[in-house]
Amino acid sequence: MLSNMQLDGVDIEWVDRALRSFVAETEPVNQSSSGAGYVSITPQMAPKRGRLEALRLTEVIRPILDKLYPEWRSENSTNEYDEFKSERDAASRLIARLSSHVEVEKRLGGLDSSPKISAAALHPLIWQAASAQWSTGHRHEAVLAAAKAVNSHLQTKIGRRDVSETDLVKQAFSDKAPEPGKPRLRFSAVVDEKTRESLRRGVLEFGSGCFAAIRNPIGHLPNAEVDLNEQTALERLAALSLLARWIDDATLVST
């Protein structure tokens, strides 16, 4: 979508040249041939400048597509006879978007200059867990993977595998003193006692809510009932990212 392209700091002219060069150099050429006394008919295609050059150009194009058109793999079909069709179609679409985005946004009510959330700038654990599913268009599966990663992160931090998710958060951030086999997490770096206690209680409630309202519906309801649009999925990833950062900030307290 045009409004979701993150163009801050992007050299659009360079990107446009790279995309157009890729489309031109990978133009498919049918490999049928004929000669004296023979005709060979095949549906197989090869890039105009050869496969090696196409592979080299692909290494430049894919990062561009991943950044500016993250859904390109799911929206552009492959072809067994044309190795570079998916990338070439995606590049053509992105060329059109880049060339028209200013005019389109103007006609749709103006360019949005508000701050944007970059998924890649979330807690590294979140995007690492979610990116594979996100790139194939499975946003609810991406959020589910991120939630599982946060759960595993918290289990590792407090050294427990016997509890998980909501119960895990409640026990980790409980106001009870640590017990054998049940360490707690505290925000020891916060000097003010009331603020420290407020943060502990808030993270307990926030973390419990993340698993109850984000992870559980996705994990327990049919996929058709939890299909997430891009904005909704990003908001859920952002919430999980915040929880992961608070877990990082907390200090482990044991008996």
Helices and strands as residue ranges (DSSP letters): G 2-4, H 12-25, E 28-30, E 33-35, E 38-40, E 45-47, H 51-68, H 72-75, H 85-107, G 119-121, H 124-135, H 139-158, H 165-172, E 184-186, H 193-210, I 211-215, H 216-220, G 223-225, H 230-249, E 251-253
